[in-house]
Amino acid sequence: MPVSTAAGALSLAAMGAAYGVAKEGRFNIAYALGSTAWAHEGLVAGLSQRIAVMPAFPILQGAPRDDEANQAAGRLASPAGFIGRLVQGSSLHVSRIQSQAPALPAAHSIDDALHNLDALGLAKSTVAVQRYHDDAGADSWVVTIPGTQPYADSPLGWAQNVELMSDDGDVRMRAASARFVLEAMSEAGIRPGDQVALVGHSQGGIIAASLAAQSGTAYRISHIITAGSPIANHPVPASTWVTSMEIDDELVSSLDGASNPPRRSWLTIRGTVTSAPASNGAGRYLSAPVSGSGSARELPHGMNYQRAAWQSAQDLGSADAQEHDAHFSRIVSGGLQESLYYEGRMST
């Protein structure tokens, strides 16, 4: 019932927006999205089902599987890729640069990795590759990947999001953003046996999941950390640990139309934005303050909200969060040897 569903969703969004106007004296889309947050995954799944297959009996069609969003992206990937190449060109250029952002320190914990991901967002279309060396003589690597970039020549553009969400692994790997990261990893000298952790925000997290899900790649992806990334339907193997941050009030992480798989090696930290105090009095439900947030309601897709969600999980003493943090720390147990930065550009 797409018409009725759309009408209901728009009505809820309108009521949320009206409340925002009454509270702040101006229109704020964050209230509209917040009022429909509980239905985002279902709405995306329903719309995607129509785009992907447009069946005569959509209820029956959707019952056996939940990857409608990726099917829809697969159907849209070809025109999105064509438009992207038309606007940006089809030639990818990757070069080693001196980063515009402050030099990234060593990341020996998930909190460190999220801090570096936040800092890297200040640079233009830049991927960071850090090499660690342990006492046993083994190298390990952390590859930090920012989200979608606003620059016209960036391989981390809007069109690449659609390709990366495709249910076809070959289509995902053809995306300029995935090729950009793979080339940066190759130029940095990552070897097939080296352990690699990928850390990404938004599109960067989708790239990380796409690389981990691709069985034909030469790299040993041991752990990925994603922040605000819709990756529920990416076939990441159980051997790769996944730590995902998702905020209920944002739309982006719900664009997969499904919840992440519940398994030991895949942990999803789900945060909810609130103005409540840090504790309910009994000390059981803690909340972490969001650095840099203002008094007005904001879209919680930014890294400051993702980092606060992880901090809350730590403050609550989550055993699962501690296990994932320990797994990441074991990968990068050696000393940081070098931090390399690569910029990607598209041209005709």
Order of alpha helices (4+ residues) and beta strands (2+ residues): alpha-alpha-alpha-alpha-alpha-beta-alpha-beta-beta-alpha-alpha-alpha-beta-alpha-beta-beta-beta-alpha-alpha-beta
